[in-house]
Each structure stands twice: as structure tokens, then as C-alpha cells.
């Protein structure tokens, strides 16, 4: 045989011998990669399921906490008002048992005490009264119930306050009811 034929035959034999094992090696490697990826996917799905369950538990717990806060959010305010209610009871009892001028003085003193205690609580709660005679009318804060003419006052000035307005932080709890000057 010639040298060329020997080289060509050797190349064919090498290709044939090495071609088949390479395919088996690649196939087994692919199966191994598929198995690893399948296991990783299963672990990731399990982790995602656990995280979803943890999140649902967290959400339910927070909903219960929020509902509890909403159910009892006025509790502290009510507790703060109880001593003032007690003062009103004592004042009412004193008004029934007393007589004459002394009774009236005690009654007025009791009313002033209650107003003072309520004022302190309002400060603590950031409730601010507004509307005083002489202030300009603000339609965002005041309801003009009547109009009068006072030539000594500016136009749209509050002349009298029927009911004070109250603000809690930046919200109006109640608009003031006022009499306004119109020339």
C-alpha cells in the first residue's frame, strides 16, 4: 500500500473509533446536566413555595394586627376622658345638693375645671380650637351662619362665634359656625 492510502485509512479508523465514544460521552454529560438542572429547578420551586407560604402568613398576621389597631384605636382617648366624666358626675351631684350663690359659684368653678382638663387633653392629642371674633372669614374653616352689618369692622370679619371649630393635626374635625360682617 502506498503511504497516502495508509494515512487515509488511519484517519478513517481514528474517526470511526473516536466518533462513537464522543457521542456517548456527550449524551451522558447532557443527561447529567439535565438531572442537575431538574434537581435545581425542584429546589427553586420548593423554595418559592415556602417563601409564598411565609408571605401569606405574614400578610394574614399583619391584617389581624391592623384590624386590632382599628378596633381599639379610640381606647386611649376614652381612657383619657374617663376622669373628665367623673368630674362631670361630681359637678352634677354638687349642683343638686347645694343651694343659692355658693352652689352657682361651685358649679361655675367645676365647669371651668372641666374645660381646663379638656383643653390639656386636646393639646396632648393635637386638637386645636379655632375661630375668634375679629378674625377674617376662611371658607375652608368657617361656616357663615348669619350676616350682620357692623360699620366699625372690616368686610368678611367674624363678629361672633356660635361654635368653635376644631382641627386635628392638618384636618378639620368641625368647621366653626360664625356670624360674619358684610357692609
Long-range contacts (C-beta under 8 A, 24 or more apart in sequence): 77-125, 80-121, 80-124, 80-125, 81-121, 83-117, 84-114, 84-117, 84-118, 84-121, 87-113, 87-114, 87-117, 88-114, 122-166, 125-168, 126-168, 126-169, 127-166, 127-167, 127-168, 127-173, 128-166, 128-167, 128-168, 129-164, 129-165, 129-166, 130-164, 130-165, 130-166, 130-167, 130-176, 131-158, 131-161, 131-164, 131-165, 131-176, 131-178, 132-158, 132-161, 133-158, 133-159, 133-160, 133-161, 134-158, 137-178, 137-180, 140-172, 141-165, 141-167, 141-172, 141-175, 141-176, 142-175, 142-176, 142-177, 142-178, 142-180, 143-175, 143-176, 143-177, 143-178, 144-178, 144-179, 144-180, 145-177, 145-178, 145-179, 146-179, 146-180, 147-179, 147-180, 147-181, 147-182, 148-179, 148-180, 148-181, 148-182, 149-181, 149-182, 149-183, 150-181, 151-183, 153-181, 154-181, 155-181, 155-182, 155-183, 156-180, 156-181, 156-182, 157-181
